[in-house]
Amino acid sequence: MASNNPSVFLLMINGQIEGGNFPEYDDLYCKYCFVYGHDWAPTSGLEEGISQITSKSRLSPHKLIWNFPLEITFKSTNPSGWPQIVVSVYGPDTFGNDVVRGYGATHIPFSPGQHTKTIPMFVPESTSRLQKFTSWLMGRRPEYTDPKVVAQGEGREVTRVCSQGFVTLTFHIVTKDMKKLGYDGTPSDPSNTLSQASSTGLRPHE
Amino acid sequence: MAELHIIGQIVGASGFPQSSLFCKWGIHTGGAWRLLSGLKEGQTQVDLPQTGDMAYWSHPIDLHYTTKGLQGWPKLHLQVWHQDSFGRCQLYGYGYCHVPSSPGQHTVRCATWRPLGSWQEQLAQMFVGGGPQLRSPDLIYSGADRYRLQTEAMGTVELDLGIIMRHFDKHGVEC
């Protein structure tokens, strides 16, 4: 199974979209998709998904829980274009139309182990006040034609957005053959790196 | 030849007087480094947060460098600007930080500063906005002529940078 000179390495992601924190909105569902570079290809698992619709409850009036599974494995020859997950959250407005409540994206962590990430979500802003009013009235808010734009750096300088809400994701990462190909992505002493993602690696230190 | 991957995000900024902010960023390296893929400069979107003080950009950075030497390790320099409701832009801060030199995930907090003018310029800045700017952005990350400047402190930019290194250990580099 394992070759002595591997040419590709594998990245296995098991995780979930735990839930969100949107103070002003309720009854939300989320969609996710993965964005990756030319050298990457998914080998198994689902690249996209839509979750259930969740509401805030009496017991936890601030938390929205999706508990939505993420399972995918990628193979690649090159860490450039490392996969990112793009999450878009939608919900009903006052008139009952389905509008976008936030887009967010983050890179998949690359050291093996468990990671928790909380990503900020933002929506595009209308250009003028009149447009803002008509879009509120008609239920057609500004949205991206392709949510994958959120994962790219080009062309963002002309957009204005309003950040509202956060989504929490958990990942469990396993990599294969990254070390054999010479890539070193794990810290030699985890206490040295200040990390906002909590990382409890199960691999022994080398 | 050793390779370095910088994969991460400019997360956002906080601590500035107003919060409709965007950031122009760039990476500067020495002569021994060559960029293989990725964009080495860019500009984020303008973010106006609904709640709280922190503006979030989540601007992705994905760079692949190859290098023949350790000198001129990549430096990330930033300019934080404020855009008001009329579309006018005003400088809010300059800052720079070195790209971390050990593999793994790093959270980097980059402090920023703004040049201070004379008291007449400061008074005008209070009413009309604007203010002195650097003529060339090299001064953000070099120490050469800094002694001529007087600056004031501004907010902080938060970055999430992940570093993957390849073949550094083959050349005997410990990091």
Interface residues (C-beta under 8 A of the other chain):
Chain A: P23 E24 G37 N78 P79 S80 G81 W82 Q84 G104 A105 T106 H107 P109 F110 S111 I119 P120 F122 E125 V150 A151 Q152 G153 E154 R156 E157 T159 R160 V161 C162 S163 Q164 L181 G182 Y183 D184 G185 T186 P187 S188 P190 N192 T193 L194 S195 Q196 A197 S199
Chain B: H5 I7 G8 Q9 V11 G12 F22 L36 S37 G38 L39 G42 Q43 T44 Q45 V46 D47 L48 P49 Q50 T51 A55 Y56 S58 H59 P60 I61 D62 H64 Q83 P100 S102 P103 G104 Q105 H106 T107 D160 G162 I163 I164 M165 R166 H167 F168 D169 K170
